[in-house]
């Protein structure tokens, strides 16, 4: 297992993906704070040019920063990590390295576990760097920043990422290549997002709602039962995808 982890980590290091995700996270954090802080001034300037000076725009608050942060993390950081995960899980299969690798006494379970640990390590490093920069900046720019609630909300958000990354892992185990897993995963994301605004019945706990639940949690509007059940549903599905992925990979259902 140590050899597999070292192999996967060196790949991430050599391809500078660690630097890319940290840089992206910090950039999105800075963008979130700046956008929240100056968006009202930009809008006032734009409306003034259209002769609408009389419209009052509320002063930005810390809630605007939260909204910008999670919007950027969901629309950019999450999708970037998802595509990196798809390429990472499928790279050995696409290059035919898997046949050479498994000709040796290498456990397929440990092989997938190694890749899962490394890809989530990459995601967590990037998100933690983003969170640190966002926390530092927001604390000085806006009043009322709650450090504890913000970092707890990151856990809720990461369950959302966990759900989709493990879905990609399962689909790569099924198809053996990157194209179909990515198309299906992105399609699932956008289809589920259509029901994301529904807050009743089974839709209330859909994993795709976790980013909005994270925001509601920071603002003190989400009940603990909703947070726990939505996180639990997302985590259970991620476990299910992991188990199915290992099973399919052992069965080698994709075409060699």
DAFEN-V837198 format. One record per helix or strand. SS is the DSSP state (a for helix, b for strand). FROM is the first residue (numbers start at 1). TO is the last residue. If there is no record, write none. Layout:
ss,from,to
SS,FROM,TO
SS,FROM,TO
This chain:
ss,from,to
a,2,14
a,17,49
a,62,95
a,97,101
a,108,141
a,147,175
a,178,193
a,201,205
a,207,218
a,224,251
